[in-house]
Amino acid sequence: MAFNLQGMYDWAVLECQRTDVAYSQRYRNQQVNPDTGKTCYDCSSFTFFAAWLGGGLDVGALGYSTDINAYH
């Protein structure tokens, strides 16, 4: 499957529009901040998840786990 740049962009836009998403270096990688209840990313994890979940990047081929729960 080819990488989907438009899908990556669309995922990022939708994720940014959510009211339960926030920036955090401590709770990055789609972890939930227990103090706010918000799903968090830092800059690099946001880009990683956008490429993976929106763009269809084959993270397994890069040596990453394809289990989304591995990043929580």
ChimeraX attribute file (.defattr): number of C-alpha atoms within 10 A of each C-alpha:
attribute: neighborCount
match mode: 1-to-1
recipient: residues
	/A:1	6
	/A:2	8
	/A:3	14
	/A:4	15
	/A:5	15
	/A:6	11
	/A:7	17
	/A:8	21
	/A:9	16
	/A:10	15
	/A:11	18
	/A:12	19
	/A:13	12
	/A:14	9
	/A:15	16
	/A:16	13
	/A:17	9
	/A:18	11
	/A:19	9
	/A:20	13
	/A:21	19
	/A:22	20
	/A:23	16
	/A:24	18
	/A:25	12
	/A:26	11
	/A:27	18
	/A:28	21
	/A:29	23
	/A:30	22
	/A:31	18
	/A:32	19
	/A:33	17
	/A:34	9
	/A:35	6
	/A:36	11
	/A:37	12
	/A:38	19
	/A:39	21
	/A:40	22
	/A:41	23
	/A:42	17
	/A:43	12
	/A:44	12
	/A:45	16
	/A:46	19
	/A:47	15
	/A:48	18
	/A:49	21
	/A:50	22
	/A:51	22
	/A:52	21
	/A:53	16
	/A:54	20
	/A:55	21
	/A:56	17
	/A:57	20
	/A:58	17
	/A:59	16
	/A:60	11
	/A:61	9
	/A:62	8
	/A:63	8
	/A:64	11
	/A:65	13
	/A:66	13
	/A:67	9
	/A:68	12
	/A:69	10
	/A:70	9
	/A:71	13
	/A:72	10
